[in-house]
Amino acid sequence: MKAKPEAAAAAPAGGSKKKMIIIIAAVLLLVGGGAGWFLLKPKGEHAAEHKVEKVEPPEYLQVESFTVNLQPEGEPQYLQIAMTLQVQGPKAAEEIKANMAKVRNRILLLLSGKKASEISTVEGKQQLAKEIVTSVKEPFVAKGQPQKVDDVLFTAFIIQ
């Protein structure tokens, strides 16, 4: 009794299909288990990897008003301006208060280099506020830390 060649060929093929199904099921089980672990793992492990910096409420520092000559565009023009600095917390506020002379000097030099036409529009005022923030953020000492200034809020703005 000889086995039919077709039956002999079918037996190994059926066995390899079973192995393939078992391998695919095992891979799916591993992938599913890994995804489940990732999604359900304790949040404490993930939180330890990323330290969250404590954000302090902003402090507001009023800066005395300035009156400066603007760059000439015909007739002499003046700018009278008052502002408040928004800084990150009381520590930053104390640092800026202690160096207010430097802050005022930086702002004065910046303002006196402007023309009335540059700062008379809303966009010009917004650009000036950005420039003031950039100027005040500079460290007070060489290789020091930048100041934590977030915004400049104009409380008076008069061009004559």
SVG drawing of the C-alpha trace seen along z (x, -y; Angstrom):
<svg xmlns="http://www.w3.org/2000/svg" viewBox="-5 -121 36 123">
<polyline fill="none" stroke="black" stroke-width="0.4" points="0.0,0.0 1.6,-3.0 0.4,-6.4 -0.9,-8.6 1.6,-11.4 -1.2,-14.0 -1.9,-13.0 1.8,-13.0 2.1,-16.6 -1.0,-17.7 0.2,-16.6 3.3,-18.8 1.4,-21.8 -1.3,-21.4 1.3,-21.3 3.1,-24.4 -0.2,-26.3 -0.8,-25.4 2.6,-26.6 2.1,-29.9 -1.2,-30.5 0.4,-29.7 3.3,-32.1 0.9,-34.9 -1.3,-34.4 1.8,-34.5 3.0,-37.8 -0.4,-39.4 -0.6,-38.3 2.8,-39.9 2.0,-43.1 -1.4,-43.3 0.2,-42.7 2.9,-45.3 0.4,-47.9 -1.8,-47.1 1.1,-47.4 2.2,-50.7 -1.4,-52.2 -2.1,-50.8 1.3,-51.2 1.4,-53.4 1.6,-57.1 4.3,-57.6 7.0,-56.0 6.2,-58.3 6.0,-61.4 9.4,-60.7 10.9,-60.9 9.5,-64.4 9.9,-66.8 7.2,-69.5 8.5,-73.0 6.3,-74.8 4.9,-78.0 4.4,-80.9 1.7,-83.5 2.9,-86.6 4.0,-89.7 3.5,-93.2 6.1,-95.9 5.2,-99.5 8.0,-101.4 8.1,-105.2 7.0,-107.2 9.5,-108.3 9.6,-111.4 12.1,-111.1 13.0,-112.9 12.1,-110.9 14.3,-110.7 13.5,-113.8 11.1,-113.6 10.8,-117.3 9.5,-119.0 10.9,-117.8 8.6,-115.2 8.4,-113.7 7.2,-110.5 5.7,-110.3 5.2,-106.7 4.4,-104.6 4.4,-100.9 4.1,-97.8 6.4,-94.8 4.8,-91.3 7.4,-89.0 7.5,-85.4 7.0,-85.4 8.3,-87.4 11.9,-86.3 12.1,-87.7 10.4,-90.9 12.9,-91.4 15.8,-90.9 14.4,-93.5 13.6,-96.0 17.2,-95.7 18.4,-96.6 15.7,-99.1 18.4,-101.7 19.7,-99.3 16.2,-98.5 15.3,-102.2 18.6,-102.8 17.9,-100.0 14.4,-101.2 15.5,-104.9 18.1,-104.0 15.6,-101.9 12.9,-104.6 15.2,-107.5 16.2,-105.6 12.6,-105.5 10.7,-107.7 7.1,-108.7 6.0,-107.0 7.4,-103.7 5.5,-103.6 2.3,-105.5 0.4,-102.4 -0.9,-99.4 1.6,-97.2 4.4,-99.6 3.4,-99.6 3.3,-95.8 6.7,-95.6 8.1,-98.2 6.7,-96.0 8.5,-93.0 11.7,-95.0 11.4,-96.2 10.9,-92.6 14.0,-91.5 16.0,-94.3 14.9,-93.8 15.4,-90.0 19.2,-90.5 21.2,-89.4 22.3,-92.1 25.8,-90.6 28.1,-89.0 27.2,-85.3 24.3,-85.7 20.8,-84.3 18.3,-86.1 15.5,-87.9 12.0,-86.3 10.0,-89.0 6.9,-87.9 5.2,-91.1 5.1,-94.9 1.8,-96.6 1.6,-100.2 -0.4,-102.3 0.3,-105.7 1.5,-106.4 1.5,-110.0 3.4,-111.3 3.6,-115.1"/>
</svg>
